[in-house]
């Protein structure tokens, strides 16, 4: 029978270490096991490969670590001549491309720090596997692997772009439990990082300032006509622990961080195309960099589909764009999911390349941008969302108005 054949095909199972102590060999083995399962087994078999108890243990450990981290991480790399920092953009459930990236860049270790910029799930077929592997690296090396939050680490996006359905297929009767645990973990991701005092990294980019109301301790959003660029003090005060940061209210800064986009035009304005977040010009980039003495801003958030809808911006065919060049430095959009989206409704694919950035001593602020191609062919699998009728990019979403 099909079920019996599936049971027989499962040769490797992820087992939680008896003492709860993760090792490098264990994490590497998890990646190998997940890749083998993705290639050889039906998605429904994943609940055998990764038992619910193992998923619970890893998610809980990682969530506890990240919930204790600040809104904006202050990361100081080792100052040895061999140290490096790898910056990674959107991954979108493309497990095999993540593993290929590790082959190219090297695995995390004491000398090689990784900072991932969100959007680990949705669109691709292996969102759980991608996220689970990154959580394993986070638990093993919490001071060398950092996972920032993207707009797809939200309840709304995962219900539209496939991750909730993916969990339902892969974990069956346990899916609601696993999905709830994952959503709780999403809330704990930090929003941004300052690296070596010179590089700012956040999923969408810049954000607005908040002002304190005259008779309340809660923070109120400035009126649209008075939009003002925010700073790191504003970011530190924001409340990030919400599933769907909204366009208004006292958690508007997380909404900006996750959804904003750069523009070639000066100024700061509401992001009408997305219905949440901001669009910010090169003058805003210059102001933010000047205030915090930065030389580089790295954001992600836009793939080739999103850029196709914004002809005023450079295309994402190489996996990165340099969107602002100002006196203080540069703003780069970094996208690490090649041949994206995995499921394309159009006859012609974007066939985009992807990229990651390596920062090296002594200053860790000169981006070495490295481009790579997708691992093809991918194992055959059905999409978990309506890739034909769903919008091509995250624009004009009917997002909740308050989180």
C-alpha positions in Angstrom: 0.0 0.0 0.0 1.1 3.6 -0.6 1.3 4.4 3.2 3.3 1.2 3.9 5.6 2.0 1.0 6.1 5.5 2.3 7.0 4.1 5.8 9.5 1.8 4.2 11.1 4.6 2.3 11.9 6.7 5.4 15.5 5.6 6.1 16.7 8.6 8.1 14.9 10.2 11.0 15.9 13.4 12.9 16.4 12.3 16.5 16.7 14.9 19.3 20.1 14.5 21.2 19.6 12.6 24.5 21.2 15.4 26.5 19.6 18.2 24.4 23.0 19.4 23.3 23.3 20.1 19.6 26.6 19.5 17.8 27.9 20.6 14.5 27.6 17.1 13.2 24.0 16.9 14.2 23.1 20.1 12.4 24.9 19.1 9.3 23.2 15.8 9.4 19.8 17.5 9.7 20.5 19.4 6.5 21.5 16.2 4.7 18.4 14.3 6.0 16.0 17.1 4.9 17.5 17.3 1.5 17.3 13.6 1.0 13.6 13.5 2.2 12.8 16.4 -0.2 14.2 14.5 -3.1 12.9 11.0 -2.3 9.7 11.2 -0.2 6.3 12.6 -0.6 5.7 15.7 1.6 3.4 13.8 3.9 6.4 11.7 5.0 8.1 14.6 6.7 6.2 14.0 9.9 8.1 10.7 10.1 11.4 12.3 9.3 11.0 15.2 11.8 8.7 13.9 14.6 6.6 16.5 16.2 8.4 16.2 19.5 11.7 17.1 17.8 10.1 20.0 16.0 8.7 21.3 19.3 12.1 21.0 21.0 14.0 22.9 18.4 11.4 25.6 17.9 11.1 26.2 21.6 14.9 26.5 22.1 15.4 28.9 19.1 12.3 30.9 20.1 13.6 31.4 23.6 17.0 32.6 22.3 15.5 35.1 19.8 12.9 36.5 22.1 15.7 37.6 24.4 17.5 39.4 21.7 16.9 43.2 21.2 14.9 44.8 18.4 18.2 45.8 16.8 21.2 43.6 17.2 24.6 45.1 17.8 27.0 42.6 16.2 30.7 42.8 16.6 32.6 40.2 14.5 35.9 38.6 15.6 38.7 40.9 14.6 41.0 38.1 13.3 42.3 38.3 9.8 40.3 35.2 8.8 36.9 36.3 10.1 34.0 37.2 7.9 30.3 38.0 7.9 27.9 36.6 5.4 24.7 38.5 4.7 21.8 36.6 3.1 18.5 37.9 1.7 15.2 36.2 1.0 15.2 32.4 0.8 11.5 31.6 0.4 11.6 27.9 1.1 14.2 27.0 -1.5 16.1 24.5 0.6 18.4 23.2 -2.1 19.6 26.8 -2.9 20.3 27.4 0.8 22.4 24.3 1.0 24.2 25.4 -2.2 24.8 28.8 -0.6 26.4 27.1 2.4 28.6 25.1 0.0 29.8 28.4 -1.6 30.1 30.6 1.4 31.1 28.0 4.0 29.2 26.9 7.1 28.7 29.1 10.1 31.5 28.8 12.7 33.4 30.8 15.2 35.1 32.8 12.5 32.2 33.1 10.0 29.1 34.9 11.2 25.8 34.7 9.2 23.0 37.3 9.3 19.8 36.3 7.4 17.4 39.0 6.4 14.0 37.2 6.7 11.5 35.6 4.4 12.5 32.0 5.1 9.1 30.6 4.1 6.3 30.9 1.6 6.3 30.6 -2.2 8.8 27.7 -2.2 8.0 24.1 -1.4 10.4 23.5 1.5 9.6 26.4 3.9 9.6 24.2 7.0 12.8 22.4 6.1 14.6 25.7 5.3 13.4 27.4 8.6 14.0 24.2 10.7 17.6 24.0 9.4 18.3 27.7 10.2 16.8 27.3 13.7 19.2 24.4 14.2 22.2 26.6 13.3 20.8 29.4 15.5 20.6 27.1 18.6 24.0 25.6 17.9 25.7 29.0 17.3 23.5 31.7 18.9 26.3 34.2 18.9 27.3 33.6 15.2 23.9 33.0 13.4 21.3 35.7 13.5 17.8 35.5 11.9 16.1 38.8 11.3 12.4 38.9 10.6 10.8 39.3 7.1 7.3 40.2 6.1 6.6 36.5 5.4 7.2 35.6 9.0 3.6 36.7 9.7 0.3 35.0 10.0 -1.2 36.9 7.1 1.4 36.2 4.5 1.8 32.5 5.5 -2.0 32.0 5.1 -1.8 33.5 1.5 1.5 32.3 0.1 1.5 28.6 1.1 3.3 28.0 4.4 0.2 27.3 6.4 -0.9 24.8 3.8 2.5 23.3 3.6 2.5 22.6 7.4 -1.0 21.1 7.1 0.2 18.7 4.4 3.4 17.8 6.1 2.2 17.4 9.7 -1.4 16.3 9.2 -3.4 16.1 12.5 -0.5 17.8 14.3 -0.4 20.7 11.9 -2.3 23.3 13.9 -0.1 22.7 16.9 3.1 22.9 14.8 1.9 26.0 12.9 1.0 27.7 16.2 4.5 27.1 17.6 6.1 28.5 14.4 4.0 31.6 14.6 5.1 32.2 18.2 8.7 31.8 17.0 8.2 34.3 14.3 7.2 37.0 16.8 10.6 36.6 18.5 12.8 37.5 15.5 14.9 40.7 15.9 14.0 43.4 13.4 17.4 44.7 12.4 21.1 44.6 13.0 24.0 47.0 13.1 27.1 45.2 12.1 30.6 46.4 13.1 29.1 49.8 13.8 29.0 50.5 10.1 26.4 48.3 8.4 22.6 48.4 9.0 20.5 45.5 7.9 16.7 45.1 7.9 14.2 43.3 5.7 12.4 46.3 4.2 14.7 49.1 5.1 14.0 52.4 6.9 11.1 53.4 9.1 9.3 56.4 10.6 9.8 58.2 13.9 7.2 58.0 16.6 6.3 60.8 19.1 5.0 60.4 22.6 1.4 61.5 23.1 0.8 64.4 25.5 -1.1 62.4 28.1 -0.2 58.8 27.6 2.8 56.6 27.9 2.0 54.8 24.6 3.7 55.9 21.4 1.5 57.5 18.8 2.2 57.7 15.1 2.9 61.1 13.6 0.3 62.3 11.1 1.0 61.3 7.5 1.6 65.0 6.7 4.4 65.0 9.3 6.2 61.8 8.4 9.7 61.9 9.9 12.5 59.5 9.4 13.1 57.3 12.5 16.3 56.4 14.2 17.7 53.6 16.2 16.2 55.0 19.5 12.8 54.8 17.9 13.5 51.2 16.8 14.6 50.2 20.3 11.3 51.4 21.8 9.0 49.7 19.3 6.9 46.6 20.2 7.8 43.8 17.8 5.9 40.8 19.4 2.9 40.8 17.1 2.0 38.4 14.4 0.9 41.0 11.9 2.5 44.4 12.4 0.1 46.9 11.0 0.1 50.3 9.2 -1.1 52.2 12.2 -0.9 52.0 16.0 2.0 51.7 18.4 3.6 48.8 16.4 3.9 50.7 13.2 7.7 50.6 13.2 7.8 46.8 12.8 5.3 47.3 9.9 7.7 49.8 8.3 10.7 47.6 8.9 9.1 44.6 7.2 7.3 46.3 4.3 9.1 49.5 3.2 10.8 50.0 -0.1 13.5 52.4 -1.5 12.6 54.9 -4.2 14.8 56.9 -6.7 12.9 60.0 -5.7 13.7 62.1 -2.6 11.4 62.1 0.4 9.5 59.9 2.8 5.9 58.8 2.0 3.4 56.1 2.7 3.9 53.0 0.6 0.6 53.2 -1.4 1.6 50.2 -3.6 1.7 47.8 -0.6 -0.8 49.5 1.7 1.7 49.4 4.5 5.2 50.7 5.2 7.0 53.6 3.5 8.9 54.5 0.4 12.1 56.4 1.1 14.4 58.3 -1.1 18.2 58.7 -1.3 18.0 61.7 1.0 16.5 59.5 3.7 19.3 57.0 3.3 21.8 59.8 3.6 20.2 61.2 6.7 20.0 57.8 8.4 23.5 56.9 7.5 24.8 60.3 8.7 23.0 60.2 12.0 24.4 56.7 12.8 27.7 57.0 11.1 27.0 54.1 8.7 28.6 53.2 5.4 26.2 50.6 4.1 22.6 49.6 4.4 21.4 46.2 3.2 17.8 45.3 2.8 15.9 42.6 0.9 12.1 42.2 0.4 12.0 42.6 -3.4 12.3 39.7 -5.9 12.2 39.9 -9.7 8.4 39.9 -9.6 8.2 42.9 -7.4 10.8 44.8 -9.4 8.9 44.0 -12.6 6.1 46.1 -11.2 8.4 49.0 -10.4 10.1 49.9 -13.7 11.7 53.0 -12.0 13.9 50.6 -10.1 16.6 48.2 -11.4 15.7 44.6 -12.1 16.6 41.8 -9.7 18.0 39.5 -12.4 21.4 39.3 -10.7 20.1 38.9 -7.1 21.0 42.3 -6.0 20.7 46.0 -6.9 22.5 49.1 -5.7 19.5 51.4 -5.2 21.0 54.4 -3.5 24.5 55.8 -3.9 25.0 58.8 -1.5 27.8 60.6 0.0 27.8 58.4 3.1 27.7 55.1 1.2 25.3 52.7 -0.5 21.9 51.0 0.0 21.8 47.5 -1.5 18.8 45.2 -2.0 19.9 41.6 -1.6 17.8 38.7 -2.8 19.1 35.1 -2.2 16.4 33.0 -3.9 17.5 32.1 -7.5 15.0 31.2 -10.2 12.2 32.7 -8.1 9.4 32.1 -7.5 9.7 28.3 -7.7 6.1 28.1 -9.1 5.5 30.6 -11.8 2.3 31.0 -13.6 3.7 32.7 -16.7 5.2 30.7 -19.6 8.5 32.5 -19.3 10.4 32.3 -16.0 12.4 35.2 -14.5 15.4 32.9 -14.3 17.0 35.3 -11.9 20.3 34.7 -10.2 20.7 35.2 -6.5 23.4 36.8 -4.3 24.9 37.0 -0.9 27.3 39.5 0.6 30.6 38.8 2.4 32.0 41.4 4.7 35.7 41.1 5.7 38.2 42.8 8.0 39.4 45.3 8.9 36.3 47.4 8.6 33.6 44.9 7.6 31.8 47.6 5.5 32.9 47.0 1.9 30.4 44.6 0.3 31.8 41.6 -1.6 28.7 40.7 -3.6 28.7 37.1 -4.8 26.2 35.9 -7.4 25.0 32.3 -7.8 22.5 30.3 -9.8 19.7 27.9 -8.7 20.2 24.2 -8.1 18.2 22.7 -10.9 16.2 20.6 -11.6 14.3 20.8 -8.3 12.4 17.7 -7.1 8.9 17.7 -8.4 6.3 18.9 -5.9 2.9 20.6 -6.1 2.6 24.2 -4.9 0.9 25.0 -1.6 -0.8 28.2 -2.8 -2.8 29.4 -5.8 0.2 30.5 -7.8 -1.9 31.3 -10.9 -4.3 33.7 -9.3 -2.4 35.1 -6.4 -0.7 38.4 -6.9 2.8 38.4 -8.3 4.2 40.5 -5.5 3.1 41.5 -2.0 1.4 44.7 -3.2 -2.1 46.0 -2.4 -2.6 43.5 0.4 -5.6 43.8 2.6 -3.6 43.8 5.8 -5.1 44.1 9.3 -5.2 47.7 10.4 -3.9 47.1 13.9 -1.8 44.4 15.4 
